[in-house]
Amino acid sequence: MKKPILAMLLAGLTLAACATPGAELPPLPNEARSAYRLGPEDQVRVTVFNDERLTGEFRIGDSGNLALPLVGAIPAAGRTTAEVERAVETAMRQRDLFRDPNVAVEVQTYRPVFVLGQVERGGQFPYQPGMTALSAVALAGGFNYRALRDHVSVTRVQEDGAAREFRAERQALLQPGDVVTVYERRF
C-alpha cells in the first residue's frame, strides 16, 4: 500500500518540477486601446497659446500633480491629456490669468518600462506607444540562452494602486510602468 502512494507522490513532484514558470498566473487582460492616462514621471509639454511665458515642458511629480507657474498644482495622474488641458484652462480662468485660455498638453516622454530576468541587459527602457513584451525584450538585448521564450510575466500597477502580476504572450501590449520578467526555462 505504501508503494503506490510513494509512486504517486514522486510523479506529482516530477510534474511540479516540469511545470512551466508563470503557468499559474492569470492572463494579461486584453485591454482595448483607449486614451493614454498620465502618471508620475511622465514628461509633458504644455502650450498656452498667446503666452510663451507659461509654455514649457513639465514633469508629473510623484504626487501625481503637474506644477505650472502662476497656475499651481494641477492633478494629472490618471487623467488624459484632454482632461488636463481642461483642468489647466479652468484654473487659469479661476485665477483671472485669461478670460478664454487655450491650452494644449502632449506627452513628450512616457514613464519607462522595466525588463528583468533572462535577458542580455535588463534594466529601465523608454516606453513607446504600441510597445509589446517582445519589443521590450529586444531593447534589453534579447533573450539569453537560458530564457523561456513563449511567455513572460508582466507586473502592472492597477487603478487601485496595487501591483498585480500576469502571464503575457510575446505580442501583449505593454503600458508605461510595466515590469516584464523573462523566466528561466527548465531543462
Order of alpha helices (4+ residues) and beta strands (2+ residues): alpha-beta-beta-beta-beta-alpha-beta-beta-beta-alpha-beta-beta-beta
